[in-house]
Amino acid sequence: MQIVLGIILAVTLLLTSLLQMPGGVRRVAMHRAQMQQQIYDAESALLAHLEGFPEGYFPLPKVERSRIGPWADLSVNVPAPTGESRLHVLAGIACDSACNMLKSPKLRREIYEGFKQQLNREIMLVKPPLRLEIKSGNRRLLGRIPSMAMQVLDGDLSLDIEGGATGAKPLSGRFIADGSMEVRGRALFDTLRLYSRGPLTVRGQVKVRWLEAFSEDRIELARGVEFSGVVIARHEVVHADPARPATIHYPSFLMSAESAQIPAIDSTLVPDFISGTFKPFQWSLQ
């Protein structure tokens, strides 16, 4: 009751102050108050959705659900005089509600297949200004490279990279290979998507803000590698030196389709390929 009375008093004082303002200032203040209310309603709608309330339970804007990479993208429209904006939240499945379920081979296979299809689509359907370069046979890229997308047919791919982007924008890469794949060197990526049908190895001083790595065989991560993201392989995901593992930041998820062992790391957040309780990790207004 004390909290309710306090809110009523605060709103009363605010409205009283607005009524005493000059007309022009009052209109600007009322407009800003309306915008804040619309953002508050959008936030409330997203929070209600994250808590599992059914649509229509509260008189709030509609929440739309899509996916960015392996994570759920929940968004709500926010009207504005200059055009509409959207309030977004990226979320994964909380490990405390899903990690025990991952002992099930069926669920691990669902995550494996879901991530495989999603990542293949992300790499193959690139958007301008990037274009997908298609090469045949073994390929090796050395030194500084531009942001790029490449598919290697009937061969292995080796990336030995130094530095970051060659231009002003952060470096990003999308690579898919029929054979094995190795990424090494001293490089800083904003986004790196790797799909290998053979073994995949990441070593050296490679740092990635957003990593999506998949292998139909195995994945090995060496000391010096630093990332947040999703790493999934069919047979195993291992650290080259278990005593000195790669640095993994939140939110991240590592999994082998054939092993029920989930790495005991604080950064674990399960991708949006199975049901469970959502846990948000990034809010943005766009």
N, C-alpha and C positions, 0 to 999 in steps of 0.2 A: 504493500500500500504506500509506503514511504517513497519508493522508486516511482510509482505511478504519479503521485502527487508532485514529485519533483519534476517529472517530464511535463506535466500539465502547466506547472508554474513557468518552466523555461519557455515553452511554446507561447504562453500568454505574454510573457515579457518580450519575446521576439516579435510577435504580431503588433504589440503596442508600439515598439520601436519603429517598425515599418510604417505604421500609420502616421507617425510624427515626422517622417522624412519628406523632403521636397518631392514633387511628382516624378521628375526624371530619375532621381536616385532611387525612389521607391520602385519604379518599373524595372530598373536594372537589378535591384535586390530581389524583387519577386521572381524575375527570370532566373537568377542564379539559384534561388531556393527551389524553383521548379526543376531545374536541371539536377540539383543535388537529390531531390526526391526521386527522379527517374533513375538515377544511378543507384540509389539506395534500394529501389524496387527490383532492379536487375540483380544486384548483389543478393537480395533476399531470395529471389527466385532460384539463383544458382545454389545458395546454401541449402534451401529446402530440397532441391533435387539431390544434392550430395548426401543429405541426411535420409534420403529414401522416401520422401513424401510423394504420393501419386500426383500426377498432373491435375490441376484444378482444385486441389485441396485448399490452397490459398488463392485469393484473387490477385495473382501476380502474373507478370509477362511469361510468355511461353519460352521454355528452354529447348534449344536445338542441339542435337548431338552429332558430331562427326569425329574424325580422327586426324591427328597430325603425327605422322610417323606411327610409332606403336602406342601412343598415348591418346586418351579420350580428350576431345575438344568440346567443351560445353559452352554455349554462348547464348546471349540474350540481346535483343535489339534495344538500343537506347536512342530515342528520338532527339534531334537537335535542330535548331533553326538553320544551320548551314549544311544540313544533311545528316543522315543516320549514322550512328556509330554502333559498335557491338562490344559488349563486355564479355571477355573470354576467360575461361579457366582451363588449364591443362591438368589432367588428373590420371592417376593409375589406380590399380587395385591394391588396397592396403595389404601388406604381407601378413598381418595378423589375422586377416580373414581368408587368405588364399594359400599361404605357403604350406600349411598342412595338407591342403588338397592336392598339392603338386606331387605328393607321393603316388598319385594315380597316373599310370602310364598314359591313359586316355587323355587326361587334361594336359599333360606335358606335350603330347602329340598335337593337340589342338593349338597350343601356343606356338609350337614349332611350325606347323603348317600355316597358321595365320600370319606369323611374322615373315615366313618364306614368301608367301604370295604378295604381302604388302610391300616388302623391300624390293622384290623383283619389279613390281609396278612402279615404285618410286624411282628406280634407276633407269628403267627403260623408257618411261614417259617423261622425259625432262622437258622443262619449259624454257623458252627463250629468255635470255640470250644464249644459254647453254644449248649444245646439240650433242647427240650421242655419236661418238666416234666408234666405228666398228673395225677391229683389226683381227688378223688371223695369225696363228703361231705364237710362240713365246715373245713376250714384250717386256722391256725394262725402261723405266723412266728415271732419269737422274737429275739431281740439282733442283733448281727452282722450277716450278710448274705453275701454269695458270689454273684457275678454277675450271674443272672439266668433268666430263662424263665419258666413260669408255667401256666397251664390251670387247673381251678377248675370246675369240672362237678357237677351239682346238689348241689351246696353249696355256702356259703359266704367265702370271703377271707379277713383276717385281717393281716396287716403288722405293727408290732410295732418294729421299727428298731432304733438301736443306732450306731453312727459312720458312717464311709465311707466304703471303700472296705476292704476286708480281705487280699488282696494282694497288689501288686504294682500298678495295673491298677485302673483307676477310676471305681466307682461302677455303674453298669447299670442293669436295670430290665425291664422285659416284663411280664405282668400279664393279664390274661383274666379269668373272673369268670361268671358263670351262675346266681349267686345271687348278693348280695351287696358286696361292697369293701370299706375298710377303710385303709388309710395309715397315720401313725402317728409316733411320736418319735422325735429323733434328728439325722437327716441323711443328707448326702451330696451325691447326684446322679449326674453323668455326663449325663446319658440318662435314662428316665423313661417313659415307655409306659404302659398305663392302659386302659383296656376295661372291662366295667361292664355292665351286662344286668339289674342290679338293681341300686339303689342309690350308688353314689361314693362320699366319703368324704376324704379330705386331710387336716390334722391338725398337730399341733406341730411345731417343728423347722425343717421342711423339705425343703431343698434347691435343686433345679434341674436346671442344665444348659440347658437341652433340655427336655421339658415335652410334651407328647402327651396323653391327657386324654379324654375318651369318655364314655358316659353313655346312655343307652336306657331309662333311667329314669331322674334323676337329679344329679347335681354335686354341692357340697358345699366346699368352700375354707375358711380356718380359718386364723386368724392373725398369723404371724410367718412363713407362707408358702411363699417361694420366688422362682420364676421361669421365664423362657421365653419359649414360645411354644404355643400350641393350645389346647383349652379346649372347647368341644362341647357336649351338652346334648340335649335330646329330649324335656324335659319339661322346665327346667330352670337351669341356672348357677348363684349361689348366693354366697355372702360372709357371713360367719357365723355372723360377726359383721360389718355391712356396715360402721360404724364410724371408724373402724380400719381394713381395708381390707388387703388382701394378697398383697405382693409386686410383681409387674408384670413388667418384663423388655422387652425391644424391641429385637426381633420382637415377638409379641404375638397376639393372637386372641381368644376371648371368645364369644360363641354364643349358643343360644337356638333355636332349630328348630321351636318351637311354639311361639316364641316371637320376635317381630321386634326390640326390644331394644338392641342396641349395646353399651357396656360399654364405657363411655367417658374417654379413657385413651390414653396417647401419644404412647403407645406401639402397637397400633392396626395395623396389616398388614394382609390382607385377604389371606387365603391359595389358592393354585393354583387349584381350582376346578370350577371356573367360569372365564369368560373372563373379561379383564380389562387391565389397564396400569401396566406393571411390575415396581416394585421398588426394586433394589438390596440392600442386606444388608451384604453380605460376599463374598469376592474374595479370590481365592486360586489357586496356581500353583502346580499340582500334577503329 
